[in-house]
Amino acid sequence: MAKTRLAFLAVFALWCFPVQAERVVSGKQIRTLDAGTVRQLEARLRPPGGKPLSDYVRYYTRIGDYDSPTPGDGIRGVLLCKEMREKTPGAHIVPNSQMPLVMDGGCCVVELYFDFQKQDFTRLRCHGVA
C-alpha cells in the first residue's frame, strides 16, 4: 500500500510540476558568420544524398541584421557538386547577392538554412530535377 501511494504521489508531482528540458547544444552558440562558424556548421552537417562535404563547392551568407538580431536570422547555404562549378570544392562566405541561384540539380544542389534562435538547421534539402 505504501509503495502504491508513493508511486501515485510521484506521478502526481510530475503531472503538476512538469520537468522542463532544454535541448543541449554542444559548444558555443552560433550567432555570426566567419571561418570558425563555417567549421562549426560543417561539423554538424550531413548532406542529404550521402555525398561527403568535400565533393561540394559550399557558399554561405548571413541573413538578417547584425546590429539587432530578430527571429529568422541565420545562415543560408548552397552546396553545389564540384562538377557544377569551376571553383575547387571548399567553403566560401559571400554576400547574399553572390549566392548561386540554381532551380534544379537533385542532390548536386543542396540548400540549407541555420536558424540562430533554434541553433539548428531548419532547412536541409536537395533540389528537384527538372
C-alpha positions, 0 to 999 in steps of 0.5 A: 500500500505504501509503495502504491501511494508513493508511486501515485504521489510521484506521478502526481508531482510530475503531472503538476510540476512538469520537468522542463528540458532544454535541448543541449547544444554542444559548444558555443552558440552560433550567432555570426558568420566567419571561418570558425562558424563555417567549421562549426556548421560543417561539423554538424552537417550531413548532406542529404544524398550521402555525398561527403562535404568535400565533393561540394563547392559550399557558399554561405551568407548571413541573413538578417541584421547584425546590429539587432538580431530578430527571429529568422536570422541565420545562415543560408547555404548552397552546396553545389557538386564540384562538377557544377562549378569551376571553383575547387570544392571548399567553403566560401562566405559571400554576400547574399547577392553572390549566392548561386541561384540554381532551380534544379540539380537533385542532390548536386544542389543542396540548400540549407538554412541555420536558424540562430534562435533554434541553433539548428538547421531548419532547412536541409534539402536537395533540389528537384530535377527538372 
